[in-house]
């Protein structure tokens, strides 16, 4: 039986929470990242199962390309530049950690990550909220 996107998301949450990073956070899985400004005074890292693309691998096997988003959000205090710069660096720290996370125990292969957006200009301009999304790709077959 193939591992599903929810199981991969749970494994990613566990890996992030077990890692050592330059910023304190507790990753959690959710279908919606927090949007209440009051909830964003602390750094929020939310793992969101997004989609699965299925293709034929062979006559009796399918390839599953899972996309899992990792949202990084925090309300910034003025001046925003010092904290903004450290949050961008934190995004790249997460990318590095995620790319090296071994999920072979659940038969999952990491295949890449995109940061899109690096930061949301709308969230930053309207509410002073840093929002970045890492779209992480994993492959499974069954």
Beta strands, then each sheet from edge to edge (+ up, - down):
strand 1: 27-29
strand 2: 44-58
strand 3: 61-75
strand 4: 109-115
strand 5: 129-141
sheet 1: 1+ 2+ 3- 5+ 4-
end
